[in-house]
Amino acid sequence: MTETNVLPWIEVNEMMDDEYRQQVVRDALSHYPKASPELNKFALGIFKKTIHVNGFRSFQSIPPQMAKIQVVKEFKVNDQLATAIICLWAEKQHEIIEALKNAAREANIPVNEKWDWQEARHGFVQGEDTPDLDQLATTLAAQKTKPESDHYLLAALWLSNSLFVK
């Protein structure tokens, strides 16, 4: 098998329109206070380093709408922040990811059973390198409306590297 090209999460920006990017950030920021303790700590550390708004001492004190605007901007240019946002999004959208994972197993696509944010944070593999998973997600997405259809496509990217990591 040829070497797999794992792309950093910041590269997912090339596949998103502005409206969906804002949806992903909104999902991530709404989930962050409820995230698993390890993911919350990981994300908060990145938010504290990258999101600064004049007049506010810490990330936690920034009003959510103001924070979202800054996070959307940073999501396009900061790989660490993009990674944290995608990990938070994935934990919030675990039902869609599980649905895709179950459909993949039924289709004999070998997704990693224990795939979580700690492994997935390393990046994703483009759809042309995972054609079966990509096609499955595209088929499932076609049966949904936005933003859920886009969630299935992003879920495929989330699971993509699991096909290559044992």
N, C-alpha and C positions, 0 to 999 in steps of 0.2 A: 504494500500500500504506500502511496506517496505521502509525503509530509503534509500535515494539515495546517492550513494558515488560520491561526486563531487571531481574530481582530479584537482590539480593545473596545469597550462599550461605547466610547465616544463616537466611534464610527457608525453607530446605529442612527445618528443624526441624519446621515445621508439618505436614510430610508423612511424618514418621518416628515410629515408636513407639520406646520406650526401648530395647528389645532390639536393634532394628536400628541405632539411633544408637550403641550400645556396639560393635556389630559393625564399623561404619564407622570408629570411633575406633581400635579394635583393629587393623584392617587398616592404617590410616594410620600408627599408631605402630610397627607391626612393619615397615613398609616404609621408614620415614623414614631409618634408617641406610644403606639400599641405594638410596635415591632418586638420581635424576640430580643431579649436583653443584649445578646452579642451583636446583633445587627443594629440595634439602636445605638450602642456604643460606637460601632464602626462608623455609622452614618453621622452621628453627632460630632465625632472628631473631625470629619471632613467638612461638615457644615461650619463648624467653628473656625476652621482654617480658611475657608473660601468665601463665606457669605458675610459681608460687612456692609452695614447701612449707617450712614452718619446719624448720630443722635441715639443709637442703640448700642449698649455695651456688649451684648451677646446675641448669638443667633436666636436663642429661646425668647428673647424679649422683642424681637421684630414681629410686627403684626403679620399674620399669615399671608394676606394678599400682597404685602410689600415683599415678604420673603420669597413668595412664588415668582414674582417678577425677576428678582435677582437670581434665583435658582435656574429659571429657564435660560437666562443669558449665560450663566456659567456652565450649564449642561452642554452647551454647544462647543465650549472651549477647554473644559477641564475634565480630563479623563477620570480622575479620582471621584469627582462629584458625579459624573455620568454613571460610574460604576455603582455608587451608593444609591442613586435614584433608581436605577434598574433593579437592584437587589431589593429595595423597599417595594417597588412596583410588583415584583414577582411574589414577594411574600403576601402582599395584599391580594393579588390575582391568583392565588394558589389553586382555586377551584378550576379555573380555565387551564392552568398548566397541568393539573391532574387529569382533566378531561382529555387533553391532547396526549398526555403520557399513556393513558389507558387505551385510547384509540391507536396509538403507535404500537403498543404491545400486541393488540388484536391484529394489527397489520404486519406483525413480525419485524418491527423496527426496534432494534436493541437499545432503547433509551436506558440510561443508568438509573436504577431503582432508587438510589440514595442521593440523587442530585439535589444539592441545596445551594444557598447563596455563597457559601465559602468556596465551593468548587466553581460555580458559575461566574463568580466575580472576575475570573481570569479572562473572560471574553467569550466571543461567539464565532461560529463558523458560518460562512455565507451559504445560502440556499443551494447554490449549484454544487457545493461539496456534500450536501445532504439532501439529494433530490427526493427521496422517498418521504422524509419528514416534511420537507418543504411542500410537496404536492399534497400530502395529507392535511397540513395546516391550511393551505389554500382552499382545499375542498370544504373543510369545516368552516372557514371564514366566509365562504361564499353563501352559506346558509344563515349568516348573522347580519345584523346591521351595525353601523359604526356607533361607538368605538369598539364594541365587542369583536367585530371582525378583525380590526387591527390588533386587538389583544391576542388573538390566536396566532397571527403572524409573528408578533413579538415573542410569544410563548415558544414558537418553533425555534427562534434564535436563542432563547434562553436554554432550551434543551439541546441545541445543536452540538455543542462541544461534548455533551455527555455520550455521544455516539463514539467518541474517540478516546475517552478517558475511562480506564477500567478501575 
